[in-house]
């Protein structure tokens, strides 16, 4: 017990307590009567401590680690998702603090409401207000998504945001966890439920199809969310991107924003997402004049990335941090002014559409 306590940076008293309440009971005892921890015991301790340090109570942790439907890999995915969510919340708070510092430097005082909102800040509650300026439905991509939905009449849109890409002429129900995004849904749009992908409040097979557009990479547990979509719908259509190798094909990430790579670390591979729901994948080229201002959309219009409004509506910039963003924008501006960007990317300017790793998963 002493060795395990030392390795885990907890006290022996803590381990005694976990034993007493049945949360972690060592599998065996030595001949001298000392508690002996097996490899599985250590794995369980790792899960208990990880959930504890994320703020879960001991009763909640017991329910989580004793869940018969969750194996060690599923626990790791869940823990990673929770940590990413925590990181994104911290990034959102940093963004809110930076804005207040900028305002105060100009002699502007933030309101009491704005000061308190900082502590409830989540990524899309922070950047969501910028979405209407540049994020809208791109009709050519929408056509691909709607075609993949087939003849589905009842459609669930998971991570729906402000409602872009929701198909007309069908009975749509939306799911969106961010209050800021829900508030920006246009009048007359589909009814929207406050819920997360991994816990959809619907009966099995209650929809003809479930769709998710540019959202899966933000879910704490992408695999769990996709399986939930599969549970509640007979067909699943997901618009997402392939991480592996993609950043090297896009000049913005390869030449100016290498920090993007760390956002992909530990993220499930596209093949794993497809396998989770038995999906096939289809490439989605991005037209050069794409109307939707997602991260890759301006691949032939590099000046757009110098626009603060364009960047604020894309989560990548908030997640890489202000220092990386400032450096990337400065270097891109210099290369555009000197002609270096045009020289390096002359082939890009002849393309009508680019294949930059965007994919449809269809199951």
URTAJO-V882191 format. One record per run of one state. SS is the DSSP state (H for helix, E for strand, - for the rest). FROM is the first residue (numbers start at 1). LEN is the number of residues. If there is no record, write none. Layout:
{{SS FROM LEN} {SS FROM LEN}}
//
This chain:
{{- 1 1} {H 2 7} {- 9 3} {H 12 9} {- 21 7} {E 28 2} {- 30 5} {E 35 2} {- 37 2} {H 39 15} {- 54 4} {H 58 8} {- 66 6} {H 72 34} {- 106 6} {H 112 9} {- 121 2} {H 123 12} {- 135 4} {H 139 10} {- 149 5} {E 154 5} {- 159 12} {E 171 5} {- 176 3} {H 179 5} {- 184 7} {E 191 3} {- 194 3} {H 197 3} {- 200 7} {E 207 7} {- 214 2} {H 216 3} {- 219 3} {H 222 11} {E 233 9} {- 242 5} {H 247 3} {- 250 1} {H 251 6} {- 257 3} {H 260 5} {- 265 5} {H 270 8} {- 278 2} {E 280 4} {- 284 2} {E 286 2} {- 288 14} {H 302 5} {- 307 1} {H 308 5} {- 313 2} {H 315 6} {- 321 1} {H 322 17} {- 339 1} {H 340 5} {- 345 3} {H 348 3} {- 351 2} {E 353 2} {- 355 3} {E 358 5} {- 363 1}}
//
